[in-house]
């Protein structure tokens, strides 16, 4: 899957089901910014389980699980900060 993003393209890597499980977007060589890595979750319960494990293990929670309608209806995600300072997301696309 490919989507235009500014002057570049965002690519989603999909399995046999056609659903993207990992999204990649370019960074420029001069940039020193956080990465945003998103992993597809099979359902909302899996997103909640990621959140619960993160809280239990003392991981910084950027955004607790909730629906993000500004992305699209059914976009349900939790956002975490990993030890290297990157934004890691578990997301479910659906009801």
C-alpha atoms as one frame of an Amber mdcrd trajectory, in Angstrom:
protein
   0.000   0.000   0.000   1.316   3.459  -0.873   0.061   6.880   0.079   1.435
  10.294  -0.914   2.853  12.179   2.071   4.226  15.629   1.296   7.094  15.168
  -1.156   7.448  11.469  -0.340   5.439   8.274  -0.021   4.319   6.283   3.019
   4.411   2.521   2.455   2.382  -0.105   4.314   3.705  -3.677   4.339   0.845
  -6.158   4.109   0.491  -9.899   4.545  -1.714 -12.301   2.584  -4.855 -10.705
   4.048  -3.987  -7.398   2.363  -3.979  -5.511   5.673  -0.877  -3.428   6.371
   0.866  -4.512   9.574   3.828  -2.139   9.405   3.970   1.379   7.958   7.192
   3.071   6.823   7.753   6.724   6.050  11.009   8.402   5.054  13.189  10.631
   7.178  15.812  12.878   5.701  19.489  12.264   6.512  19.753  15.571   8.349
  16.741  14.868  10.565  17.175  13.752  14.146  13.604  13.177  15.181  11.609
  10.444  16.762  10.319   7.553  14.725   6.661   6.615  14.747   6.178   2.855
  14.473   2.643   1.440  14.327   1.683  -2.221  14.754  -1.744  -3.518  13.755
  -3.698  -5.150  16.577  -6.390  -7.754  15.828  -8.965  -6.090  18.089  -9.504
  -3.455  20.784  -8.746  -5.994  23.511  -5.235  -6.412  22.098  -4.731  -2.628
  22.169  -5.894  -2.620  25.805  -3.510  -5.494  26.613  -0.569  -3.527  25.169
  -1.572  -0.548  27.311  -1.923  -2.671  30.460   1.492  -4.289  29.918   3.097
  -0.893  29.299   1.637   0.585  32.490   2.659  -2.494  34.483   6.235  -2.246
  33.179   6.566   1.511  33.701   6.567   2.508  30.025   5.635   6.130  29.307
   2.114   6.277  27.881   1.732   9.155  25.424  -1.982   8.540  24.772  -4.139
   5.933  26.520  -6.319   3.730  24.304  -9.142   5.590  22.612 -10.800   6.042
  19.255  -9.190   8.625  16.966 -11.999   9.670  14.577  -9.785  12.363  13.050
  -7.837   9.507  11.384 -10.893   7.446  10.378 -13.929   5.852  12.055 -12.888
   2.799  14.067  -9.227   3.894  14.457  -8.518   2.732  18.032  -4.974   3.067
  19.337  -2.564   3.479  22.231   0.674   5.472  21.846   3.791   4.745  23.923
   7.347   6.118  24.213  10.045   3.454  23.830  13.412   3.610  25.673  15.039
   5.321  22.661  12.399   8.060  22.653  10.358   6.791  19.718   6.565   6.819
  19.414   5.244   3.233  19.281   1.577   2.643  18.488  -0.690  -0.388  18.697
  -3.728   0.236  16.492  -6.917  -1.592  15.584  -8.766  -0.549  12.426 -12.399
  -1.470  12.826 -15.437  -1.380  15.074
